[in-house]
Amino acid sequence: MSKISVEIPDELLADLDEHVGEDGKFVNRSDAVRASIRKTLDLLDEIDERHGRLEDEAADAGASAGDGATGGDVGDAE
């Protein structure tokens, strides 16, 4: 598993910490961040599917695998 580093505003981190620990939904911050990323990517996939972009991007990803391109824009997430 890869390890990354991100900068998070204190207010957002405090909100995240409310969901971590014995009384929280997540064992640790890493689990909380992974779950949040998965949920966000699922939502973006749903948006792309509604706009008919999901199949096109899957084909593009196969052609450009490994180049780090993400495709699509987040602007439609409103």
C-alpha positions in Angstrom: 0.0 0.0 0.0 1.3 3.4 -0.9 1.8 6.2 1.6 1.0 9.8 0.9 1.1 13.1 2.8 -1.6 15.8 2.6 -2.2 19.1 4.3 -5.6 19.4 6.0 -7.0 22.5 7.6 -7.3 22.2 11.4 -11.1 22.5 11.4 -11.5 19.7 8.9 -9.1 17.5 10.8 -11.0 18.1 14.1 -14.2 17.1 12.3 -12.5 13.9 11.0 -11.2 13.1 14.5 -14.8 13.2 15.9 -15.4 10.0 13.8 -12.2 8.2 14.8 -11.4 6.2 17.9 -13.3 3.8 20.3 -16.5 5.7 20.0 -16.1 6.6 16.4 -16.9 4.9 13.1 -13.2 4.4 12.2 -10.3 2.8 14.0 -7.8 5.5 12.9 -7.4 8.5 10.6 -6.1 6.4 7.7 -9.2 4.3 7.7 -11.4 7.4 7.7 -9.4 9.0 4.9 -9.5 5.9 2.8 -13.3 5.5 3.3 -13.8 9.2 2.3 -11.7 8.8 -0.8 -13.7 5.7 -1.8 -17.0 7.4 -1.2 -15.9 10.5 -3.2 -14.7 8.4 -6.1 -18.0 6.4 -6.1 -19.9 9.7 -6.3 -17.8 10.9 -9.1 -18.3 7.7 -11.0 -22.1 8.1 -10.6 -21.9 11.6 -12.0 -19.7 10.5 -14.9 -22.2 7.6 -15.6 -25.1 10.0 -15.7 -23.2 12.2 -18.2 -22.3 9.2 -20.3 -18.6 9.6 -19.6 -17.8 6.5 -17.5 -17.4 4.0 -20.5 -15.3 6.5 -22.5 -13.0 7.1 -19.6 -12.6 3.4 -18.9 -11.4 3.0 -22.5 -9.1 6.0 -22.2 -7.6 4.7 -19.0 -6.7 1.5 -20.7 -4.9 3.4 -23.5 -3.0 5.7 -21.0 -2.5 3.4 -18.1 0.3 4.5 -15.8 0.5 8.1 -17.0 -1.3 9.4 -13.8 -4.1 11.1 -15.8 -7.4 11.2 -13.9 -9.8 12.3 -16.7 -13.1 14.0 -16.1 -13.6 17.2 -14.1 -15.0 17.7 -10.6 -17.1 20.7 -11.6 -20.2 18.5 -12.1 -20.2 17.4 -8.5 -22.7 20.2 -7.5 
